[in-house]
Amino acid sequence: MRKTERYQVKNANSLWQIYQTVSFWKVVKNFIIIQIARYTPFLRMKNWLYRVCLRMKVGDKTAFALMVMPDIMFPEKISVGTNSIIGYNTTILAHEYLLKEYRIGEVKIGNEVMVGANSTILPGVTIGDHAIVSAGTLVHKDVPAGAFVGGNPMQLIYSKEEMEQRQQKE
């Protein structure tokens, strides 16, 4: 389903062992940069912060709305294609800390993708080019190119072919 690497932990839940996973100073630096980017209205500056300071792959003309929260531990595992929109207050996770293990996975968001407000994208997910993710969606598996998905749990609303048929009728 999702493409993640799994790491077992012993003694305590994985969050108690967080700084064995990722540097404390990396988390502090990422937190500060992400907080600045979450509130800045300047898209070019936001994309620059993500590309240069967090090492995210961000395509040209991509827009991150206000309050978007990229993964604070592993932002370098996030890539977003060109001319995409990531909606207000969306969370993009590249890690999961669980009771007996933690998981890390890349998140790949294609070109000309629209992610609606208040969505959550879990680690190890790929969202294909020209896909639309409805507001409030929990993206827990891959989204095919050109598809329209939504809900919690996420479900396919229209396939690429159905979307094209709908657009031809309009």
N, C-alpha and C positions, 0 to 999 in steps of 0.2 A: 504494500500500500504506500507507505512513505519511505523515503530513502534516508535512513538515519544510521549512524554508528552507535552501538550500545556499549556502555561501560558499566560493569558491575561495581558495587561499593559494599563495604563491610562496616560493621560497628554502629553506624548512625545513618540517617537518611542522607541522600546525596547533597542536599543543600548545605548541610553542616560541613561538607568537604569542598565547598565551592572554590576556595583559594588554592586547592591542590589541582584544580581544573584550569583555572584562569588567574592571571596575576591581579592582585588587589589594585595595583596602580593602573593597570589597563582598564579595569572596571571604573575607577574614579575618573580617569581621563574621558572614557566613553560617556559616562553619565553627564559630565559637564557639557561636552560637545552636543550630545543628544538634547539636553535641556535647552541649550541656546537655539538649536535647529528647530525644535518643536514650536518655539514661540516666534521665530523670525518670519516676517511676511515676504522676505526676499527669496524667491525661488532659486536664483543663481547662487546666492550665498549658501543656502541650505544644501544644494547639490554639491557645491564645492566642499563644504564641511563633511558631507557623507563620503565623497570620493577621496579627498586628500587626508582628512584626519581619521576617518573610520575605515578606509580602504574598501568601502562598498563599491560595487560596479553599478553605475547609474548612467543610463543613456541620455542623449541630448533631448531637450524639451520635455523631460519627465518632470512631473509636478507632485510634490509631497505636500498635502494640505496641512493646515494647522494641527498640531498635537499628535502627529504620527509618531509612533514609538517603535523604532527599529531595535533589534536585539542588542542588549547592552553588553553581553558577554562576547558574542561572536558576530559583530556586524559585517565582518569581511566575508562571511558566508552568504550574504544577501546580494543578489543581482537583479536589477530592474532594467528592462529594455528602454528603447526610445519612445518618446511621446506617450508615456503612460501616466495615469493619474492614480495616486494612492490617497483615498479619501480620509476625511477628518477622523482623528482619533483611532486610526487603524494600528494594530499591533502586528509586527512581523517578527516571529520567533525563529531562531536557529538552534535553540537548545530547549531541553526539557529536563528538569531535575525531579526525579521520582523517588520513591522510598528506597528501593534496592538497586537502582541504576540511574544513570543519566544518559541522555541521547543528544547527539549533535547531528544536524543535517543542513545541507544547503537549501536555500529558498531561491527559486528561479522564477522571475516574473517576466513575461515576454514583452514584445513591442505592442504599443497601442492597446494596452490592457487598462480597463477601468475597474478599480476596487472601490466599492461603496464605503461610506462612513461606518465607523464602529465595527469593522470586520477584524477577525483575528486569523492570521495565517500561521499554521504550525510548521515546525521544522521538517525538511525533507520533501517539500511540496514544490511542484512545478505548475505554473499557470501559463498556458499556451498563448501565443500571439492572438490579439484581437478578442480575447475573452472578456466577459463582463461578470463581475462578482457583485451581487446585490448587497445593499447595506445590511450590516448586522450578521454577516455570514461567518461561520466557523469553517475555514478552509482546512479540512483534515485529510484531503487526498488530492491527487493531481486534477487539474482542470484542463480539458481538451481545448485546443486552439479554436477560437471562434465561438465557444459555448457561452451560454448564459446560465449561471448557477446562483443558488441562494439558499438561505435557511440555516438552521442548526438542529440536526446535522445538515451539512450542505447536500443539496440535491441538484441534479441536472434539470433545468427548467426548459431550455431549448438547446438543441445541438446546433452546430455551425450551419448545417443544411436547413434546419427549421428557421433559424434566424435569417438566412438569406431569402427564404420564401416569404417570410413576414415583411422584409424590407422591400421586396419586389411588389407586394400588394399595396404598399403605402404610396 
